């Protein structure tokens, strides 16, 4: 009799859980118009932050119209692409029926969406960040002009000044986002902005931004994922000891923290074989390595290539003459656990294994090496 009672209770709990899960599923319908007669349009979700493994939805354009429908558990950050020739900026998909208007010559811009969040929350966000947006536009305009003027080979001094301006704008952006969340804790748009920022790695201010948000947002599925990513990312903040990674060399030699103790400075570079920006920096890294490797500088490359890409990885190492240490985090398992999502990502480590810089530019790296290691010349 006791066993029957336990079985009945377990069945009741399972039934309750199913009902609870169903109650959290909200139907959405997104009806769109676009200035294109035909084509396949795709609604892209940030699948890592979606509880029901929703990745993307496809729809055909007919008479300048299209439609998506499905279920979500909470407001979702999404974007749309059209035949790989148009991409909207991120916007928020809410429950219920809503419409979207797309203009193909406004790529990378936030589209007009008439749901609760995009009509009430987003305008406040947009107005608050209006002046900063102008600063970003001016910066990118200046960067594009200089790149074209110097045929994409900008002198180091100019590149360093651009990097300083970029870093200053990032700091201002983060500080403004924190203030905005403190005064608008229920802003889903601000929350998904934080999700976007986490793509580029952890910054200490992100903890404060997250904590300023409402319990409703933090308690959602995406909120709990962000919380975990913040905790994971703290392992790689400046001032922390670089962790021991479970990755191996191409011939199964294990990654070892001793490499830091044997050198004054070590650059840990995360990359993969089909990443153009990753490979674009290899020429400069080779030059710096040959110049400073005998003075206490080492480079450790960690590739996140898939298991099926071993031959491509080996081929790139040979073609690009990567003579420094190379390790392979197969399928990026360890890297993902550390919330590294953008590539290349690098960390400069001192002889005690402490992270002293993150995502240092090649120009900044050269200055640092010259300052710290030149005395040993």
C-alpha positions as CSV (number, residue, x, y, z in Angstrom):
1,X,0.0,0.0,0.0
2,X,2.9,2.4,0.9
3,X,4.5,1.7,-2.6
4,X,1.2,2.5,-4.3
5,X,0.9,5.8,-2.4
6,X,4.5,6.8,-3.4
7,X,3.7,5.9,-7.1
8,X,0.6,8.0,-7.0
9,X,2.5,11.0,-5.5
10,X,5.2,10.7,-8.1
11,X,2.6,10.6,-10.8
12,X,0.9,13.7,-9.4
13,X,4.2,15.6,-9.2
14,X,5.1,14.7,-12.8
15,X,1.6,15.8,-13.9
16,X,2.0,19.0,-12.0
17,X,5.4,19.6,-13.6
18,X,4.0,19.1,-17.1
19,X,1.2,21.5,-16.4
20,X,3.7,24.0,-15.0
21,X,5.8,23.7,-18.1
22,X,2.8,24.1,-20.4
23,X,1.8,27.3,-18.5
24,X,5.1,28.8,-19.2
25,X,4.8,28.2,-23.0
26,X,3.4,31.3,-24.7
27,X,2.2,31.3,-28.3
28,X,3.6,34.0,-30.6
29,X,2.9,35.1,-34.1
30,X,5.1,37.5,-36.0
31,X,3.5,38.8,-39.2
32,X,5.8,40.8,-41.4
33,X,6.0,43.0,-44.5
34,X,9.2,43.6,-46.5
35,X,10.2,45.4,-49.6
36,X,11.1,42.2,-51.4
37,X,8.8,40.1,-53.6
38,X,10.4,36.7,-52.9
39,X,13.0,34.9,-50.8
40,X,13.5,32.9,-47.7
41,X,13.5,34.9,-44.5
42,X,14.9,33.3,-41.3
43,X,14.1,34.3,-37.7
44,X,17.2,33.6,-35.6
45,X,17.1,32.9,-31.8
46,X,20.0,33.0,-29.4
47,X,19.5,29.3,-28.8
48,X,21.7,29.1,-25.8
49,X,19.3,31.3,-23.9
50,X,16.1,29.5,-25.1
51,X,14.7,26.8,-22.8
52,X,13.0,24.8,-25.6
53,X,16.0,24.5,-27.9
54,X,14.5,26.8,-30.5
55,X,17.2,27.9,-32.9
56,X,15.6,29.3,-36.0
57,X,12.4,29.5,-38.0
58,X,12.1,29.9,-41.8
59,X,9.3,31.5,-43.9
60,X,8.8,32.2,-47.6
61,X,8.0,35.8,-48.7
62,X,4.9,36.0,-50.8
63,X,3.6,39.3,-52.1
64,X,6.0,41.2,-49.7
65,X,4.6,39.3,-46.7
66,X,5.7,36.5,-44.4
67,X,4.8,35.0,-41.0
68,X,6.4,33.1,-38.1
69,X,4.7,31.4,-35.2
70,X,5.6,29.2,-32.3
71,X,6.1,29.1,-28.6
72,X,8.4,30.9,-26.2
73,X,8.7,30.9,-22.5
74,X,9.6,34.6,-22.1
75,X,10.5,37.6,-24.3
76,X,13.4,36.6,-26.6
77,X,16.1,38.6,-28.3
78,X,16.1,37.7,-32.0
79,X,17.1,39.0,-35.4
80,X,16.1,38.2,-39.0
81,X,18.2,37.5,-42.1
82,X,17.1,37.4,-45.8
83,X,19.0,35.1,-48.1
84,X,22.3,36.1,-46.4
85,X,22.0,39.6,-47.9
86,X,20.1,41.4,-45.2
87,X,20.3,41.2,-41.4
88,X,18.3,43.2,-39.0
89,X,19.6,44.4,-35.7
90,X,18.5,42.5,-32.6
91,X,14.9,43.1,-31.4
92,X,12.6,41.6,-28.8
93,X,10.0,39.0,-29.7
94,X,7.1,38.9,-27.2
95,X,4.2,36.6,-26.7
96,X,1.0,37.1,-28.7
97,X,0.4,38.5,-32.2
98,X,2.7,41.2,-33.4
99,X,3.9,42.7,-36.7
100,X,7.3,43.7,-38.1
101,X,8.2,46.0,-41.0
102,X,11.6,45.4,-42.7
103,X,13.4,47.6,-45.3
104,X,16.2,45.8,-47.0
105,X,18.4,48.9,-47.3
106,X,18.3,49.4,-43.5
107,X,20.5,46.4,-42.7
108,X,21.8,46.2,-39.1
109,X,19.1,48.6,-37.9
110,X,16.4,47.8,-35.3
111,X,13.2,47.1,-37.2
112,X,9.7,48.5,-36.4
113,X,7.9,45.9,-34.3
114,X,4.6,46.6,-32.6
115,X,4.7,44.4,-29.5
116,X,4.6,45.6,-25.9
117,X,8.3,45.8,-25.4
118,X,9.3,47.3,-28.7
119,X,6.6,50.0,-28.5
120,X,7.1,50.9,-24.8
121,X,10.5,49.7,-23.6
122,X,12.7,50.2,-26.7
123,X,11.8,53.9,-27.4
124,X,13.0,54.8,-23.8
125,X,16.2,52.8,-24.3
126,X,16.8,54.4,-27.7
127,X,16.3,58.0,-26.4
128,X,18.6,57.4,-23.4
129,X,21.4,56.1,-25.6
130,X,20.9,58.6,-28.4
131,X,23.9,60.8,-27.8
132,X,26.2,57.8,-27.2
133,X,24.9,56.2,-30.5
134,X,26.1,59.4,-32.3
135,X,29.5,59.0,-30.7
136,X,29.7,55.4,-31.9
137,X,28.6,56.4,-35.4
138,X,31.3,59.1,-35.5
139,X,33.9,56.7,-34.3
140,X,33.1,54.0,-36.9
141,X,33.0,56.6,-39.6
142,X,36.4,57.8,-38.6
143,X,37.8,54.3,-38.4
144,X,36.4,53.4,-41.9
145,X,37.9,56.6,-43.4
146,X,41.3,55.9,-41.9
147,X,41.3,52.3,-42.9
148,X,40.6,53.3,-46.5
149,X,43.2,56.1,-46.4
150,X,45.9,53.8,-45.3
151,X,44.8,50.9,-47.4
152,X,43.9,48.9,-44.3
153,X,47.4,49.2,-42.9
154,X,47.0,51.9,-40.3
155,X,50.2,53.1,-38.5
156,X,50.6,51.8,-35.0
157,X,50.3,55.3,-33.3
158,X,47.0,55.9,-35.1
159,X,45.8,52.4,-34.3
160,X,46.6,52.8,-30.6
161,X,44.6,56.1,-30.5
162,X,41.7,54.4,-32.1
163,X,41.8,51.5,-29.6
164,X,41.9,54.0,-26.7
165,X,38.9,55.8,-28.1
166,X,37.1,52.5,-28.6
167,X,37.8,51.4,-25.1
168,X,36.6,54.7,-23.7
169,X,33.3,54.4,-25.5
170,X,32.9,50.8,-24.3
171,X,33.4,52.0,-20.7
172,X,30.9,54.8,-21.2
173,X,28.4,52.4,-22.8
174,X,28.6,50.0,-19.9
175,X,28.3,52.7,-17.3
176,X,25.2,54.1,-19.0
177,X,23.7,50.6,-19.3
178,X,24.1,50.1,-15.6
179,X,22.4,53.5,-14.8
180,X,19.6,52.7,-17.2
181,X,19.0,49.3,-15.6
182,X,19.0,50.9,-12.2
183,X,16.2,53.2,-13.3
184,X,14.5,50.7,-15.6
185,X,14.9,47.2,-13.9
186,X,12.1,45.7,-15.9
187,X,13.7,46.5,-19.3
188,X,13.9,43.3,-21.4
189,X,15.6,45.3,-24.1
190,X,18.4,46.3,-21.7
191,X,18.7,42.7,-20.5
192,X,19.2,41.4,-24.1
193,X,21.7,44.1,-24.6
194,X,23.7,42.5,-21.7
195,X,23.3,39.1,-23.4
196,X,24.8,40.6,-26.6
197,X,27.7,42.2,-24.7
198,X,28.6,38.8,-23.1
199,X,29.4,37.6,-26.5
200,X,32.7,39.5,-26.2
201,X,33.6,38.1,-22.8
202,X,33.2,39.0,-19.1
203,X,33.6,42.4,-17.6
204,X,33.2,43.1,-13.8
205,X,30.6,45.8,-14.4
206,X,28.3,43.2,-16.0
207,X,27.6,41.8,-12.5
208,X,26.3,45.1,-11.4
209,X,24.2,45.5,-14.5
210,X,22.7,42.0,-14.0
211,X,22.0,42.7,-10.3
212,X,20.2,45.9,-11.1
213,X,17.6,44.0,-13.2
214,X,14.2,42.8,-11.8
215,X,13.7,39.4,-10.2
216,X,11.3,38.6,-13.0
217,X,14.0,39.0,-15.6
218,X,16.8,37.3,-13.6
219,X,14.5,34.4,-12.7
220,X,13.7,33.6,-16.3
221,X,15.5,30.9,-18.2
222,X,17.7,33.4,-20.1
223,X,18.4,35.2,-16.8
224,X,19.7,32.0,-15.1
225,X,21.9,31.3,-18.2
226,X,23.4,34.8,-17.9
227,X,24.0,34.3,-14.2
228,X,26.0,31.2,-14.9
229,X,28.0,32.9,-17.7
230,X,28.8,35.7,-15.4
231,X,30.1,33.3,-12.7
232,X,32.1,31.3,-15.3
233,X,33.5,34.5,-16.8
234,X,34.9,35.7,-13.5
235,X,37.6,33.1,-13.8
236,X,39.2,35.0,-16.6
237,X,39.1,38.6,-15.3
238,X,42.2,40.7,-15.0
239,X,43.9,39.9,-11.7
240,X,42.8,36.2,-11.6
241,X,45.0,33.2,-12.0
242,X,44.6,31.6,-15.4
243,X,42.8,28.3,-15.0
244,X,44.1,24.8,-16.0
245,X,42.3,23.8,-19.2
246,X,41.5,20.2,-20.1
247,X,42.9,20.5,-23.6
248,X,45.8,18.8,-25.3
249,X,48.3,19.4,-28.0
250,X,47.9,17.9,-31.5
251,X,50.0,14.9,-30.2
252,X,48.0,14.5,-27.0
253,X,50.5,16.4,-24.7
254,X,48.4,18.0,-21.9
255,X,48.1,21.8,-21.3
256,X,50.4,22.7,-18.4
257,X,50.4,25.9,-16.3
258,X,54.2,25.6,-16.0
259,X,54.5,27.5,-19.3
260,X,53.7,30.7,-17.5
261,X,56.3,30.2,-14.8
262,X,59.0,29.7,-17.4
263,X,58.4,33.0,-19.1
264,X,58.0,36.6,-18.1
265,X,55.0,37.1,-20.3
266,X,52.7,34.6,-22.1
267,X,50.0,35.4,-24.6
268,X,47.2,32.8,-24.6
269,X,45.4,33.2,-28.0
270,X,42.0,31.5,-28.6
271,X,41.3,30.9,-32.3
272,X,40.0,28.5,-34.9
273,X,41.1,27.6,-38.4
274,X,38.3,29.3,-40.5
275,X,38.3,32.5,-38.4
276,X,39.6,35.3,-40.7
277,X,40.3,37.9,-37.9
278,X,42.2,35.2,-36.0
279,X,44.5,34.5,-38.9
280,X,44.8,38.1,-39.8
281,X,46.9,38.8,-36.7
282,X,49.3,35.9,-37.2
283,X,51.8,37.9,-39.2
284,X,52.2,40.4,-36.4
285,X,52.3,37.6,-33.8
286,X,55.1,35.9,-35.8
287,X,57.1,39.1,-35.9
288,X,56.7,39.7,-32.1
289,X,57.5,36.0,-31.3
290,X,60.7,36.0,-33.3
291,X,61.7,39.3,-31.7
292,X,60.9,38.5,-28.1
293,X,60.8,34.8,-27.6
294,X,64.4,34.7,-26.5
295,X,63.7,37.4,-23.9
296,X,61.0,35.7,-22.0
297,X,57.9,35.9,-24.2
298,X,55.8,32.9,-25.2
299,X,52.6,32.4,-27.1
300,X,50.1,29.6,-26.4
301,X,47.5,29.0,-29.1
302,X,44.3,27.2,-28.2
303,X,42.1,26.2,-31.1
304,X,38.4,25.5,-30.7
305,X,38.1,23.7,-34.1
306,X,35.6,20.8,-34.3
307,X,36.7,17.2,-34.2
308,X,36.1,16.9,-37.9
309,X,38.5,19.9,-38.7
310,X,41.7,18.4,-37.5
311,X,43.3,18.4,-40.9
312,X,42.3,22.0,-41.5
313,X,43.8,22.9,-38.2
314,X,47.1,21.2,-39.0
315,X,47.1,22.8,-42.4
316,X,46.6,26.4,-41.1
317,X,49.4,25.8,-38.5
318,X,51.8,24.8,-41.3
319,X,50.7,27.5,-43.8
320,X,50.7,30.3,-41.3
321,X,54.0,29.1,-39.7
322,X,52.7,29.0,-36.2
323,X,55.9,27.9,-34.5
324,X,54.6,28.6,-30.9
325,X,52.8,26.1,-28.7
326,X,49.4,24.9,-30.0
327,X,46.7,23.2,-28.1
328,X,43.3,21.9,-29.2
329,X,40.1,22.4,-27.2
330,X,38.0,20.0,-29.4
331,X,34.6,21.5,-30.3
332,X,35.4,24.4,-27.8
333,X,34.1,22.5,-24.8
334,X,36.4,24.2,-22.3
335,X,36.3,27.5,-24.0
336,X,32.5,27.6,-23.9
337,X,32.5,26.8,-20.2
338,X,34.6,29.9,-19.7
339,X,32.1,32.1,-21.6
340,X,34.6,32.8,-24.4
341,X,32.3,33.3,-27.5
342,X,34.2,35.8,-29.7
343,X,37.4,35.1,-31.6
344,X,40.2,35.9,-31.5
345,X,40.2,36.3,-27.7
346,X,43.5,36.6,-25.9
347,X,44.9,36.9,-22.4
348,X,48.3,38.2,-21.4
349,X,49.7,36.3,-18.4
350,X,52.7,37.1,-16.1
351,X,55.2,34.7,-14.7
352,X,53.0,33.9,-11.7
353,X,50.1,32.8,-14.0
354,X,48.1,36.0,-13.3
355,X,46.0,37.6,-16.1
356,X,47.3,41.2,-16.6
357,X,45.5,42.1,-19.8
358,X,42.6,40.8,-21.9
359,X,42.0,41.2,-25.6
360,X,45.2,43.2,-25.9
361,X,45.7,44.6,-29.4
362,X,48.8,43.8,-31.4
363,X,50.0,47.4,-31.1
364,X,49.5,47.4,-27.3
365,X,51.2,44.0,-27.0
366,X,54.2,45.3,-28.9
367,X,54.4,48.4,-26.5
368,X,54.1,46.1,-23.5
369,X,56.8,43.7,-24.6
370,X,59.1,46.5,-25.5
371,X,58.6,48.1,-22.1
372,X,58.9,45.0,-20.0
373,X,61.3,42.9,-21.9
374,X,63.5,45.4,-23.8
375,X,65.6,45.8,-20.7
376,X,66.8,42.2,-21.1
377,X,68.1,43.0,-24.6
